[in-house]
Amino acid sequence: MENLSYSARGTVEQIIFRAFSIAVLLTGVEVVGNAIVQNSVLKPTHWLLVGVIVASQVGLFYGSWFSLRAQPWLVFHGISPIIVIALWPILATDVSLIPDDYRPWIWWAMGMSAISLSVVLRPPLSVMSAALLTAAWFLFSGQSFGGEMGLERRVQDSVLVLFLGAVFGSLARLIIGQFGRVDEANSDSLRDSVARAQKDAVERERGLVDALVHDRVLNTLLLADKAKSEEDYESVANLASQALAELETMGNEELEQTSFSTLALVRALRTAVSEYDNVIVTSVGEGSTSVPAEVAEALTQASLQAVENSRKHSGAPRTHLNTESGKDFLEIRIKDHGKGFRLNRVSRNRLGLRLSIIGRVESVGCQARIISKPGVGTEVILRWTR
């Protein structure tokens, strides 16, 4: 079952990735500094390899702080040392100039790259990636162009790379996973809130129906008391039959609800977002429009996902959730005046939009529309028509 809440995991991921990106930039200073020192014993083309490493580090910083999509940059940063090591014999080394006790500048990028892959990849891929980087350095440092280090030093360096990737990467994943469990608990709480609101609305509606049936029975008895002619008695008998039929229907009605009123849906949404101080809910229109249960569920979950996206990514102080209903339609709008984004730059694989919102409502015959512009804000429009 898909989570309805991503705030805890998303927040701690953002904090970890941002802190890590700063540490990576600091190691980038070491990489460039050692590349400058070793410039005299390397070919000028080794700066192309320096560019690969620096690009991955700067990209990770940008992805963590500005685009909020750090995962692709973590992968690139993780594999960049392998790219450099593969091209090193061609672009970097003049073997005749290599001094004793030489350690190639790529060494200062190895540890952070191992952590990157361990954080972004799930086991067993994270373990395999750390082992791959370790093996790459062990083989590379034993070659003439890699410094031709002794076995003991190569083993020590390789163990350090493996340690950094396995321990620190696993620790970061453990922290992120724990906050993911917090999101699961919050998601269950949201579902319970929605279910309680729906049940409450259903009970209210049944109470209204019971009251109407009671009134009909009472009216039938009053008419029977006042009946004078045969036609009056026949009319009373018909009313009594109708009242009994309605009472029997109410008594045999299954507990599982097959549809909900727009009033129930609005109450469910209001209850689900009540824990957020910055979400404002308003509603306009009729509250008696009947919405199929599967449509109500899809609209509720898609709306909550849109609210969560707005709170997490927009940077806006408030998010507005507006509902409007009529005789044969229901429209839900989730709007903020945040930083917005360009729709044509959103990946088609972006699950928060493509599956949790658009795909979810379209699967039950509803329409979804997203309007967003950088610096203006974002509006998600969900519409169901009978």
N, C-alpha and C positions, 0 to 999 in steps of 0.2 A: 504494500500500500504506500502510495507516494506521500512524502511529507508536505504539510501545508506551511511549515515554518522553516526558514533557512537563516534567520538573523544571527543566532549564536555562532554557528559554524562559520558563516560568512564573515562575521566581525573578527573572530580570532584568526581566521585565515589571512585576512587583510593585515592585521597587526603583525603576524609572523612574517608574511611575505615582504612587508615594508621594512621591518627591522633587518631581515636577511639581505634585502637589496642594498641597504646601506653598507653592511659588512662586505658584500661582494664588491661594491665600488672601492672600498678601502683596499681590498686585495688587488683590485685593478691598478691602484697606484703602485703597489709592489711589482706587479707584472711589467708595467711600463718602465719603472725605475730600473729593474734588472735588464730589461731589453735595451735600454740606453747604455748601461754599463757593458753589455755583451755585444754591442753594435760592431765593435772593431773585429770580432772573431766570427761574425755571421755575415751572410750575404745581405745586401740591401733589401732583397725581396722578403726577408723575414718580417718586415713591417706589415706585409699583407696578412701574415698570421697573427701579428699583434692586433691588427684591425678586427679579425674574426673574434678574438677574445673580448676586446673592448666593446664591440658591437653587441655581443651577447650580454655583457654586464650592464651597459647603458639601457639596452632593451628591457632587461629584467627590472631595472629601476623605474623605467617609464610605465611598464605594464603593472607594476605594483602600486604606483602612486597616482597614475593619471587615467589609464584605460580600464583599470580594474579587471584585467584579463592577464594575470601573471603566468598561468599554466603553460602556454606555448613558449614563453620566454624562459621558463625554468627548464623545459626540455632542450631548447637551443643552447642555453648556458651549460647544461649538463653534457651535451655531446660535443661541444666546441673543442675541448682538449683532444678528443679522438680525431677530429678533423685536422687539427694542427699537427698532431703526432704523425698522422698519415702523410701529410704534405711536407713535414720538416726536412727529410733528406733532399727533397727537390728544391725547396725555396729558402732554406735557412742556413744550412751548414757548409762551411768550407773546412773539411776534416783536417787539413794541414795546419790550420790556425788554432785548433782547439787546445787550450791550456790544460795543465793538470788541475785536479779538483774542480772540474767544471760542472755546474748544475744548470741545465737549460732553464730559461725564464718561465717556460710553461709550467714548471713545478709549482709556482705560486698560485696557479689557477686550479690545480687538481683537486684539492680538498673541498673547496666550495662547490665545484661542479659535481662531485660525488654526493654532497648533501642535496643539491638541486634535484638530481634524479631520484634520490631516495624519498624526497618529500612528494614529488609530483606523481610518481609511479606507485602502483599498488603491488604488494607481494604477490607472486615471487619476482616480478619484473624489477622491483626496487633492489632486491638482493642481487639479481643477475647484473644489473647496471653497475652497482658498486664493485662487483667482482670484475666486470669488464674493464672499468677504469683502472683498477688495481693491476690487472694483468697487462694492460697497455703500458702503464708506467714501468712495470718490472721489465718488460721486454725492451722498451725504448731506452731506458737508462743503462742497459747492458751493451748497447751498440756504440760504435765509435762516435757517431754523430750525436749520441745522447749523453756523452760524458764518460762512457765505458767505466761505470762505477763498479766497485767490488761487490761481491755477493751479499755481504753482511749489510752494507749500506742500502743496497737495492731492496732487501727484505724489510729493513726498518722503514724506508720511505713507503713501500707498498702497504705495509701493515697500517701505517698512519692514514693513508688514503682510505683504506677499507674501514678503519675505525671511525673516521669523520663521517663517511657516508652512512654506515650502518647505525651508529649510535645517535648522532645528532639528527639524522634524517628520520629515524624511527621515533625519536622523542617528539619531534614536531608532528609526525603523523598521529602519535598517541594523543597529543593534546587536541589536535583537530578532531580526531575521532570521538573524544570525550564530549566536546561541545556539539558534535553531531548527534550524540545521544540526548543532549539537552533539547535540541531541535525536535527530535522524535517525541520527547515527552510533551513539548509545547504543541506539537502537531496533534497528539492524542487529545490534549486539553481543548484545542480548537474544535476538533470533531465532536467531542462531548458537548461543547457549548452549542454547536450547530444543532446536534441531535436534540438537546433539551429544548432549544428554542422552537424547533419544528414540532416536537411533541406537545409543547405548551400551546402552540398555535392550533394544532389539530384538535386538542381537547377543547379549546375555546370554540372552535367551529362546530364541534359535535354538540357542545352545550347549547349553542344557538339553534342548531337543528332540532335538538330535543325540546327546546322551548317552543319552537314553531309547531312541532307535532303535538305538544301538550295543549297549545292554544287551539289547534284544530279539533282535538278531542273535546275540549271544553265547549267550543262553539257548537259541535255536533250535539252534545248533551242539551245545551240550551235550546237549540232548534227543535230537538225531540220533545222537550217539555212544552214548547209553544205550538207544536204541530196540531192542526185542526182537521185537515182533509187528507184523503188518500194520497194526493200528489205531494203533500208536505211530508207524509211518512216515507214515501218512496225516495224523496230527495234526501231526507235524513239518513235512510239506509245506505244510499250511495256514498254520502259523506263518511259514514261510519266505516264502510268497507275500505275507502281510501285511507282513512286514519289507521285502521288495523294493518293494512298493507305497509304503510310507512313505518309503523312501530316494529313490525316483523323484520323489515329491511334493516332498521337500526340495530335490532337485536342480533341479527345474523351477520352484521358487517365485520369483515376481517380486520384485525388490528393493523395489518400492514397497509400503510397509506400509499395509494397509487398516484396521487397528485397533491399539490400544495397550493394554497393561495399565495398571491404576491405579498400579502400581509405577513404570512409565515416566513417567506423568504427574506423579506426586509428585516424582520425581527431576528432571524438567524444570523444575518450579516452584522446587524448592530451588536448582537451579543458577542459574536466572534471577535470583533475589533474593539470591544469596550476596554480591553487592557491597554490600548494605545491612546495616549493623550493627544497625539497630533493627527488623528484621523477623524474627520468630520462627516457624519452620515446625515443625508437629507433624503426625503422621499416625496413624490408628487403623484397624484392619481388615485385610481381605485385600489382597494385592497382585497377585492373578492375575485379577481381573475384567477382561474385555475391553471396551474403550471404542472406538467407531468413530472413525476418524481425524479426521473433520470436527468431531465432538463434542469430542475431546481438544484440537484446535486452538482452538476457540471458548472452551472453559473455561479454557485456559491464558492466552489473550490477555485475556479478561474479568477473570481473577484478577489479572493484572499491572496492568491498568488500575485495579482497585479498590485494590490496594496503592499505586499511584502517587497516587491521589486521597487516600488516607489520609495518606500522608507529606506531601503538599502542603498539604492543607486542615485536617486534624484538630488539629494542634498537639500530638498525643499523643507521648510519648517512645518508645513501641513500637507496632508493628502485629503482630497475630497472624494467621497463615495456618494454618488447621487443615483437614485432609482426613480424611474418614471414608468407608470403602468396605465394601460387603457383596457378597453373591452377585449381586445385580441392581441395585445403585445406587452412586452416587458423590456425595458432598456436600462442597463446599468452602466454608469460612467465613473471611471476612476481617474482623477485628474490631479496633477501637481504643477507647480510653477518652478520646477527645478532646472537642472542643467540640460536635460534632454539629450537626444542623440540623433544620428543620421540613420534612418531605417535601411538605406541601401548599403550601409557598412556593417550591419548586423549579420553574423554568420547564420546560414540556414540550419546549422546544427545547434543553435542556441536554445537549449531545452526550456529555459524559463519562459520564453516567448512562444517558440514553435510548438511545443507539446503541452505545457502546463496551462497555457491560455488559449492560443488559437486552435490547436488540434483538439483540445478537450471540448470546447463549445461547438466546434464544427462537427464533431462526431455525433452530436445529438440534434443536429439540424439548426443550430443557431449561427449567428454571424458575429465575427470579431473584427474590429478595426482598430489600428493603432496609429495615432497621430503624434509626431514628436519632431521637435526642431531644437538644435543646440542653442542654449541660452534662453529658451522660451518655456520649455516644459514638455510634459508627455500626457496624453489622454488615451485611455483604453476604453473602447466602447463595445459592450456586449449586448446583443439584441436577440430576443426570441419573439417570433410571430406565430400565432396559432395557424 
